C-alpha cells in the first residue's frame, strides 16, 4: 500500500502549485496584405498569402 499524506493540502498551496497551468490566448497578428487577423507563422485564411507570396487560392464564399 502506498504512503498517504499526513495532512490535507490547503487551497493556497494547491493553487500556487498549479499557477503556471493557466491557458493563454493564441498570438495573432495582422496580415500585411489584407490586414485580417491571422495566427503567427501560418497562411492567411482570408487572402492565402504567406511571407508576401500567394501560397493557396482562398475559397470563394458562396451565397445561398
N, C-alpha and C positions, 0 to 999 in steps of 0.2 A: 504494500500500500504506500502511495507517495506521501511525502510530508505535507502538512496543511499549514496555512498561515495562522499565526498566533492571534492576530487582531484584524478587525475589519479595515480595509483600505479606505481612507477618508475621501470625500468627494474632491477636495482640493488636490490631494496627491494624485488621484486618478486623472483629473483634468490637466494637471501640469504635465504628466507623462504623455498625454495624448495631444498636447498643444500643437505639435508640428504636423498633425494629420489633417488639418483643415483643407478644404478644397479651394482652389483658386480659379478664377475665370481665365479662359484661354486668351492669349495675347493676340490682338487683331491690329491690323494696320490698313491704311487707305491704299487702294490700288493706284499706281501712278498714272494710269491711262484713263480709267473711268471713275476713280475716286470712291468706289464702293468698298465697304469693309470686307476684308478677307483675312484668313489665318496666315500667319507668317510662314514663309518658305513653302507656299502652296500656290497652285494655279488659281487665278481669279475665276470664280464661277460665273461672274457677270459678263466679262469680255473674253476670257480664255487666254490671257497673256501671262507670261512668267518671265521676269528679267528683261522686259521690253520687247519680247518676241511673242508672236501668236503661236501657242502650242496646240490648242484644241479649238475647234469651232464651237462656239456656245450654242446650246439648243434654243431654237426659236420657241417662244411661248405661244401656244395655240389658244385662240379664243373660241369658246364653245357657244 
